[in-house]
Amino acid sequence: MSVVRRLVPVRRAAASRPPAALPESALPPLTTSHARATFLDERGAATAEYAIATMAAVAFAGLLVVIMRSDEVRGILTDLVRRALTVQ
């Protein structure tokens, strides 16, 4: 039994062209109230703050991993655990 494969032509994406410039009349006039509404909008600010805090936490965790892998710190922690588990 033979398998017959049929080649399907792949459509290539059209060459990327720069977007056509909009005529000046297509843009709304920039008034004070429109600028205030556009630039003072804080939607998504909390999400950005969470993303920055998460990146800082990941960087701190990476630093802790590097520190914890050192022989000196490993020895200190091992000694601390041994002293905590020994009964006097």
Secondary structure, 3 states (H helix, E strand, C coil): CCCCCCCCCCCCCCCCCCCCCCCHHHCCCCCHHHHHHHHCCCCCHHHHHHHHHHHHHHHHHHHHHHHHCCHHHHHHHHHHHHHHHCCC
